[in-house]
């Protein structure tokens, strides 16, 4: 049975975790399918936004416990240390593939987002969560540390003391607290509807400017100690957009009070 579905319509890729009978828990096949789904979109210029969600009552319950038992029999260094996906291993790429995509990724959360499930969500650009969604940096419960890109993503979103508390204790917290900590963008009654609505708004923006904006934000977040480099990159990106077809179409559409056409 397929672990992940990808449907592209109206320039939006709807990526859905479909192992709902297991709360979309992560086994090796599931992780490979998630990475494949993300990487299949990387070079698709028709896709302007991605909506990432989980079928059923929960987004993702984290690592499948049965899979953990089978992986424990393998040499951990051979399994974890090779960089099989650029700067990441397979486990890290499950979350980081969404950050590495050139177009925005909007995640819809409900039920639970535990462990690896939370880290997948952190890889998205924006996260909408249903009221009462339960989250946890769960790894310490099993005597391990977050290893699916969480330590590359969490420091960009919340305070060091919050990261330490959640990591040391593995205690669950609700989406309302996650909002206060900056781990979700908003708490809404229908997170999937909110995610699709935002994606539809992004579709009507200049595709080249949206992709440039995501790349520029990523650059700024990884060069916080080099303001000169950020300012130079800001200027370089802007110069690459001004006067180009997408920008000219945006101007024309605004003046004519119509939707832009980027075909």
C-alpha positions in Angstrom: 0.0 0.0 0.0 1.3 3.5 -0.9 2.6 5.4 2.1 2.3 8.9 0.5 0.2 10.4 -2.2 1.0 13.3 -4.4 -1.7 15.2 -6.4 -0.9 18.3 -8.4 -3.8 20.6 -9.3 -3.9 24.3 -10.0 -0.2 24.7 -9.4 -0.5 23.2 -5.9 1.1 19.9 -4.9 -1.1 18.1 -2.3 1.3 15.7 -0.5 -0.6 13.4 2.0 0.8 10.8 4.4 -1.6 7.9 3.8 -0.7 5.4 6.5 -3.7 6.5 8.6 -4.2 3.0 10.2 -0.9 3.5 11.9 -1.3 7.3 12.6 1.1 7.8 9.7 4.0 6.4 11.9 7.4 6.3 10.2 8.9 3.0 9.1 11.7 2.7 6.5 9.2 2.5 3.6 7.3 5.5 4.9 10.5 7.6 5.2 11.7 6.6 1.7 8.3 7.5 0.3 8.2 10.9 2.0 11.7 11.8 0.6 10.7 10.5 -2.8 7.6 12.6 -2.8 9.4 15.7 -1.8 12.3 15.2 -4.3 9.8 14.5 -7.1 8.7 18.1 -6.8 12.1 19.8 -6.8 12.4 20.4 -10.5 8.7 20.8 -11.3 8.3 24.4 -12.4 4.5 24.0 -12.6 4.3 23.6 -8.8 4.1 27.0 -7.0 3.2 25.7 -3.5 3.0 22.5 -1.6 0.3 21.5 1.0 1.7 18.7 3.3 -0.8 16.9 5.5 -1.6 13.5 7.1 -4.7 11.4 6.4 -6.9 10.3 9.2 -7.0 11.5 12.8 -3.3 12.4 13.1 -0.5 14.1 11.1 2.3 11.7 12.2 2.9 9.7 15.4 6.7 9.6 14.8 8.8 6.5 14.5 7.0 3.1 14.3 8.1 1.3 17.4 8.4 -2.0 15.5 10.7 -0.4 13.0 12.9 1.0 15.9 13.4 -2.6 17.0 14.6 -3.7 13.6 16.9 -0.7 13.1 18.4 -1.3 16.5 20.0 -4.5 15.1 22.0 -2.5 12.6 25.3 -0.7 13.0 24.2 2.8 13.9 27.3 4.5 12.4 26.8 2.8 9.1 23.1 3.7 9.2 23.4 7.3 10.3 26.8 8.8 9.3 26.8 8.5 5.5 25.6 11.7 3.8 23.2 10.1 1.3 21.2 13.2 0.5 23.5 16.2 0.1 24.3 17.3 3.7 21.8 14.9 5.2 21.2 11.2 5.8 17.8 9.6 4.9 16.3 10.3 8.3 17.2 14.0 8.2 16.1 14.4 4.6 12.5 13.3 5.6 12.2 16.7 7.3 14.8 18.8 5.4 13.5 17.9 1.9 10.6 20.3 2.5 12.9 23.2 3.5 15.1 22.4 0.5 12.3 22.7 -2.0 12.3 25.9 -4.0 8.6 26.6 -3.5 6.8 27.3 -0.1 5.5 24.3 1.8 2.5 24.7 4.1 1.8 22.0 6.7 -1.5 21.0 8.2 -1.4 19.4 11.6 -4.1 17.5 13.6 -4.2 14.8 16.3 -0.5 14.2 17.1 2.8 15.3 15.7 5.4 13.4 17.8 9.1 13.0 17.3 9.9 12.6 13.7 6.4 13.8 12.8 7.1 17.1 14.5 10.4 17.4 12.8 8.8 16.9 9.4 6.4 19.7 10.2 9.2 21.9 11.2 10.7 21.5 7.7 7.7 23.3 6.2 7.6 27.1 5.7 4.3 27.5 7.5 2.4 25.3 10.0 -1.3 25.4 10.7 -2.5 23.2 13.6 -5.9 22.2 14.9 -6.8 23.2 18.5 -5.5 20.6 20.9 -3.0 19.0 18.5 -0.5 17.1 20.7 3.2 17.6 19.9 6.4 16.3 21.4 10.2 16.2 20.9 9.7 12.5 21.7 13.2 11.0 21.2 14.4 11.2 24.9 11.6 8.8 25.8 13.5 6.1 23.9 17.0 7.2 25.1 18.0 9.0 22.0 18.2 12.6 20.7 16.3 14.3 17.8 18.1 13.2 14.7 15.7 14.1 11.8 16.9 17.6 11.2 15.3 19.0 14.4 18.5 20.6 15.7 18.9 22.4 12.4 15.3 23.7 12.4 14.3 24.3 16.0 16.9 27.1 16.7 15.4 29.1 13.9 11.9 29.0 15.5 12.1 29.1 19.2 14.3 29.9 22.3 17.2 27.8 23.5 15.6 27.2 26.9 12.4 25.9 25.2 14.4 23.6 23.0 16.3 22.2 26.0 13.2 21.7 28.1 11.3 19.9 25.3 14.4 17.8 24.4 15.3 16.8 27.9 11.8 15.8 29.1 10.1 14.6 25.9 6.9 15.9 27.5 3.9 16.5 25.2 2.5 20.0 24.6 -0.5 21.3 22.8 -0.7 23.4 19.7 -1.8 26.5 21.7 1.5 26.3 23.6 3.4 25.6 20.3 1.9 28.8 18.9 3.3 30.8 21.9 6.7 29.2 21.4 6.7 30.0 17.7 6.6 26.3 16.6 3.3 26.7 14.7 2.1 29.7 12.7 -1.5 29.6 13.8 -4.1 27.4 15.5 -7.2 27.1 13.4 -10.3 24.8 13.4 -9.6 23.5 9.9 -5.8 23.5 9.3 -6.0 21.8 5.9 -8.4 24.4 4.6 -6.2 27.1 6.0 -3.2 25.5 4.3 -4.9 25.3 0.9 -6.2 28.9 1.2 -2.7 30.2 1.8 -1.4 28.0 -1.1 -4.0 29.5 -3.4 -2.9 33.0 -2.4 0.7 32.1 -3.1 -0.2 30.7 -6.6 -1.4 34.2 -7.6 2.0 35.8 -6.7 4.9 35.9 -9.0 6.4 32.4 -9.1 9.9 33.6 -9.6 9.6 36.2 -6.8 8.1 33.6 -4.4 11.0 31.2 -5.1 13.5 34.0 -4.8 11.9 35.1 -1.5 12.2 31.6 0.0 15.8 31.3 -1.1 16.6 34.8 0.3 15.0 34.0 3.7 17.0 30.8 3.9 20.1 32.7 3.1 19.4 35.3 5.7 18.6 32.7 8.4 21.9 30.9 7.7 24.0 34.1 7.6 22.8 35.8 10.8 26.4 36.7 11.7 27.2 38.3 8.3 24.9 41.3 7.7 27.0 42.5 4.7 26.4 39.2 2.9 22.7 39.3 3.6 22.4 42.9 2.3 24.4 42.0 -0.8 22.3 38.9 -1.5 19.1 41.0 -1.0 20.3 43.4 -3.7 21.4 40.6 -6.1 18.0 38.8 -5.8 16.1 42.0 -6.4 18.1 42.9 -9.4 17.3 39.5 -10.9 13.6 40.1 -10.6 13.0 43.7 -11.7 11.8 44.1 -15.2 11.5 40.4 -15.9 8.3 38.9 -17.4 6.8 37.8 -14.1 7.2 41.2 -12.5 5.9 43.0 -15.5 2.8 40.8 -15.5 2.2 41.6 -11.8 2.4 45.3 -12.6 0.0 44.9 -15.5 -2.5 42.8 -13.5 -2.5 45.3 -10.6 -3.1 48.2 -13.0 -5.9 46.3 -14.8 -7.4 45.0 -11.6 -7.3 41.3 -12.7 -5.6 38.1 -11.7 -2.1 37.7 -13.1 -1.4 35.1 -15.8 2.0 33.6 -15.5 1.7 31.0 -18.2 
